[in-house]
């Protein structure tokens, strides 16, 4: 398959590994932001193949993992109020303070697992007497389709459709990590799918302010190793710039129509990150003129008290301070059948990657 098999070519992978080995002279810590990149690194054994001097640190780029407990609790509360709660599949087993969405369904709640928020609009249209809420979780990548669902619901005149929003943004998270007193990151691999939507311009101020290389990467083994090679090359040369190593999909300007629909429905606001806390201007919140489609306001659940888990060290893992295997509960008390936190059950969670592939 084009753009897949050639980027899994063993000879190309070997070439980049050899090139990295040739140029690296110092220990470097490189953080891949995206959980999809983490899974690819672990699943394909790249962490073991890289030179010892190149250490990959796993970042907070798993939207399910950083969705706060309070939002899970709100979604459960909506189901208990009789709403039809629609969600992507990777959210349903993430623990809230008392139960997950799947447990709420077992208790009689109406949970629908969908592939697109537009399916939730159809459900609302077909069930005018039921409130239908879509759990809108994700980074910039999923924001356009969630925004588009509001546009369609408004055109249809639906009064029973709304979004429970937990949209987070990558650049503010990177800045929060770099400002952390324990930060030891030397370079970043940027999330290719986010840049497909947003372009590359947001990364230039970060690279300049923190004097740090940022290399946009894809997700296949050769994609990742090419980006790591360019990051190491910059570090060895003492450079700090934004490089696009995912040229086949990422354009400097991004996807303009997608950006327009996002900017129509959402605006930037403070967002809470699970295990990390509030990060100013790090999320997308619905504009006031679309408040009728905002489930948090529509159902008066904005001040639902949150409870953080005590045993899960998700915050330290998401900030790259610790690896999953450094958690005393990894693979024991915490496993996919009994997760203490979201990183163990999310399809992009670092703990899940280590559990299944490492």
C-alpha positions in Angstrom: 0.0 0.0 0.0 1.4 3.4 -1.0 2.7 5.5 1.9 2.6 2.5 4.2 4.8 -0.5 3.1 7.7 1.7 1.9 7.9 3.4 5.3 8.2 0.0 6.9 11.0 -1.1 4.6 13.6 -2.8 6.8 16.5 -1.5 4.6 15.3 2.1 5.0 15.0 1.6 8.7 18.5 0.1 8.9 19.8 3.1 6.9 18.4 5.7 9.3 19.6 3.7 12.3 23.1 3.6 10.9 23.0 7.3 10.1 22.0 8.2 13.6 24.8 6.0 15.0 27.3 7.9 12.8 26.4 11.4 14.0 25.5 11.0 17.7 28.3 11.9 20.1 26.4 13.0 23.2 23.4 11.7 25.2 20.1 13.4 24.0 16.6 13.2 25.3 13.9 13.5 22.5 10.2 13.6 23.3 7.7 12.3 20.9 4.5 14.2 21.6 1.9 11.8 20.1 0.8 8.6 21.7 0.5 7.1 18.2 4.2 7.7 17.8 4.9 6.1 21.2 3.0 2.9 20.2 4.9 2.7 16.9 8.2 3.1 18.7 7.4 0.4 21.2 5.6 -2.0 18.9 8.3 -2.0 16.2 11.2 -2.3 18.7 12.8 1.0 17.8 13.6 1.9 21.4 15.9 -1.1 21.5 17.4 -0.5 18.1 18.4 3.2 18.7 21.8 4.0 20.0 22.1 4.2 23.8 22.8 7.9 23.6 19.4 8.6 22.0 16.7 8.3 24.7 13.1 8.7 23.7 10.7 10.2 26.3 7.0 9.8 25.9 4.8 12.9 25.9 1.2 13.8 26.7 -0.1 13.4 23.2 -2.8 10.9 24.1 -6.1 12.9 24.2 -7.9 10.1 26.1 -5.1 10.0 28.7 -5.3 13.7 29.4 -9.1 14.0 29.6 -9.8 15.0 33.2 -11.6 12.8 35.6 -14.2 15.5 36.1 -15.2 15.2 32.4 -15.6 11.4 32.7 -17.8 12.0 35.8 -19.9 14.5 33.8 -20.4 12.0 31.0 -21.5 9.4 33.5 -23.8 12.0 35.2 -25.4 12.7 31.8 -26.1 9.1 31.2 -27.6 8.8 34.6 -29.8 11.8 33.7 -31.1 9.8 30.8 -29.1 11.3 27.9 -27.8 9.2 25.0 -24.0 9.4 25.5 -22.1 8.9 22.2 -18.3 8.4 22.3 -15.4 7.0 20.4 -14.5 3.5 21.6 -11.2 4.3 23.4 -13.0 6.4 26.0 -15.4 3.9 27.3 -13.1 2.0 29.8 -11.2 5.0 31.1 -11.9 5.2 34.9 -13.7 8.2 36.4 -13.7 8.9 40.1 -16.3 6.1 40.6 -17.0 4.4 37.3 -16.2 4.4 33.6 -18.7 4.9 30.8 -18.8 1.2 30.2 -19.7 0.6 33.9 -22.4 3.3 33.6 -23.8 1.5 30.6 -23.8 -1.8 32.7 -25.9 0.1 35.3 -28.5 1.0 32.6 -27.1 4.0 30.9 -27.5 4.5 27.1 -24.0 4.5 25.6 -23.4 4.5 21.9 -19.9 3.8 20.4 -19.5 5.7 17.2 -16.8 6.3 14.5 -17.9 9.9 13.8 -19.7 12.7 15.6 -21.9 13.1 12.5 -23.4 9.8 13.5 -24.5 11.3 16.8 -26.3 14.1 14.8 -28.2 11.4 12.9 -29.2 9.7 16.2 -30.4 13.1 17.5 -32.4 13.6 14.4 -34.0 10.1 14.6 -34.8 10.5 18.3 -36.2 14.0 18.9 -37.5 13.1 22.4 -34.0 12.1 23.7 -31.1 14.3 24.5 -28.0 13.1 22.6 -24.5 14.2 23.7 -21.3 13.5 21.9 -18.2 13.2 24.0 -15.9 15.5 22.0 -12.4 14.5 23.0 -9.1 15.1 21.2 -6.4 17.4 20.0 -6.5 19.7 17.0 -6.9 16.6 14.8 -10.5 15.7 15.8 -11.7 19.3 16.4 -12.8 19.9 12.8 -15.2 17.0 12.7 -16.6 17.8 16.1 -17.1 21.4 15.1 -18.8 20.3 11.8 -21.3 18.2 13.8 -22.5 21.5 15.5 -22.8 23.2 12.1 -24.9 20.3 10.8 -27.1 20.1 14.0 -27.7 23.8 13.7 -28.7 23.6 10.0 -31.1 20.8 10.9 -32.6 22.9 13.7 -31.9 20.2 16.3 -32.5 21.2 19.9 -31.5 17.8 21.4 -27.9 17.6 20.3 -24.8 18.9 22.2 -21.1 18.3 22.8 -19.3 17.5 26.0 -16.0 19.1 25.1 -12.5 18.2 26.1 -10.3 19.5 23.3 -6.7 20.1 24.1 -3.9 21.9 22.1 -0.4 20.6 21.6 1.8 23.8 21.6 0.7 25.0 25.1 1.4 21.5 26.4 4.9 21.5 25.0 5.5 24.9 26.6 4.2 23.6 30.0 6.6 20.7 29.8 9.5 22.9 28.9 8.7 25.2 31.9 8.6 22.3 34.3 11.5 22.3 36.7 12.2 18.6 36.1 12.2 19.0 32.3 15.2 17.4 30.6 14.0 17.5 27.0 16.5 18.4 24.3 14.2 18.1 21.2 10.7 17.3 20.2 9.1 15.2 17.5 5.9 17.0 16.5 2.7 15.2 15.9 2.2 14.8 12.1 -1.6 14.6 12.1 -2.0 17.7 14.3 0.2 19.6 11.9 -1.8 18.3 9.0 -4.7 20.4 10.4 -2.8 23.3 12.0 0.3 23.7 9.9 3.7 24.4 11.3 3.6 28.1 12.2 2.7 27.6 15.9 6.0 25.8 16.5 8.4 28.5 15.4 8.0 30.7 18.5 8.6 27.7 20.7 11.7 26.6 18.9 13.1 30.1 19.2 12.1 30.8 22.8 13.5 27.6 24.2 16.3 27.1 21.7 15.0 23.6 21.0 14.7 21.6 17.7 11.1 20.6 16.7 10.9 18.0 13.9 7.4 17.1 12.5 7.1 13.3 12.1 4.8 10.7 10.8 4.1 7.4 12.5 5.7 4.6 10.5 9.2 3.3 11.6 11.0 5.0 8.8 9.1 8.3 9.4 10.1 8.3 13.1 13.7 7.4 12.5 14.1 10.0 9.8 12.7 12.6 12.2 14.9 11.4 15.0 17.9 11.6 12.7 17.1 15.2 11.9 16.6 16.1 15.5 19.9 14.5 16.5 21.6 16.3 13.6 20.3 19.7 14.8 21.4 18.9 18.4 24.9 17.9 17.3 25.2 21.1 15.3 23.8 23.3 18.0 20.8 24.3 15.9 17.2 24.9 16.9 14.6 25.1 14.2 11.4 23.6 13.0 11.7 20.9 10.3 9.0 19.1 8.5 9.8 15.4 7.9 6.2 14.5 7.1 6.0 16.5 3.8 3.7 14.1 2.1 0.8 15.2 4.3 1.9 18.3 6.3 1.9 21.7 4.5 3.1 24.9 6.2 -0.3 26.5 6.1 -2.2 23.3 7.3 -5.8 22.6 6.3 -7.4 26.1 5.9 -11.1 24.9 5.6 -10.7 22.7 8.7 -9.2 25.6 10.6 -12.1 27.9 9.6 -14.8 25.5 10.9 -12.9 25.0 14.2 -12.5 28.8 14.6 -16.2 29.3 13.9 -17.4 27.0 16.8 -14.5 27.1 19.3 -12.3 29.6 21.0 -9.1 29.1 23.0 -9.5 28.7 26.8 -7.9 27.2 29.9 -8.1 23.4 30.0 -7.5 20.9 32.8 -5.2 18.0 31.8 -5.6 14.7 33.7 -2.6 14.2 36.0 -1.1 17.5 35.1 -3.6 20.2 36.1 -4.8 23.4 34.4 -2.8 24.8 31.6 -3.8 28.3 30.5 -4.9 28.7 26.9 -4.4 25.0 26.2 -7.9 24.0 25.1 -10.8 24.7 22.8 -14.1 25.7 24.4 -17.4 26.4 22.7 -18.2 30.0 21.9 -21.0 31.7 23.8 -23.2 31.9 20.6 -23.2 28.1 20.5 -23.9 27.6 24.2 -27.1 25.6 23.3 -24.8 22.9 21.9 -22.5 22.9 25.0 -23.6 20.0 27.3 -21.7 21.4 30.3 -23.9 24.6 30.2 -27.0 23.0 28.9 -27.3 20.4 31.7 -25.9 22.6 34.5 -23.0 20.2 35.4 -20.1 22.7 35.2 -19.2 22.5 38.8 -19.2 18.7 39.3 -16.5 18.0 41.8 -13.6 16.0 40.6 -11.6 13.4 42.4 -8.1 12.5 41.4 -6.9 8.9 41.7 -4.2 8.3 44.3 -2.3 5.4 42.9 -1.9 6.3 39.2 1.3 8.3 38.3 -0.2 9.3 34.9 0.9 12.9 35.4 4.6 11.9 35.7 4.3 9.6 32.7 2.5 12.2 30.5 5.2 14.8 31.3 8.0 12.4 30.5 9.4 12.3 34.0 8.9 8.5 34.4 8.4 5.5 32.0 5.5 3.2 32.5 7.7 0.4 33.9 8.8 2.8 36.7 5.3 2.7 38.2 5.2 0.1 41.0 1.7 -0.9 39.9 2.4 -1.4 36.2 1.3 -4.9 35.1 0.3 -5.8 38.6 -2.5 -3.8 40.3 -2.8 -1.8 37.1 -3.5 -3.7 33.9 -5.9 -3.5 30.9 -8.5 -5.5 32.8 -8.2 -3.3 35.9 -6.7 0.1 34.8 -5.8 2.6 37.5 -5.6 5.4 34.9 -6.2 6.2 31.3 -2.7 5.5 29.9 -3.3 1.8 30.5 -6.5 1.5 28.4 -6.2 4.2 25.7 -5.2 3.0 22.3 -2.5 5.7 22.4 -1.5 5.4 26.1 2.1 4.8 26.9 1.3 2.2 29.6 -0.8 0.2 27.1 2.0 0.3 24.6 4.5 -1.1 27.1 2.1 -3.7 28.4 1.2 -5.1 25.0 4.4 -4.8 23.1 7.4 -4.2 25.4 
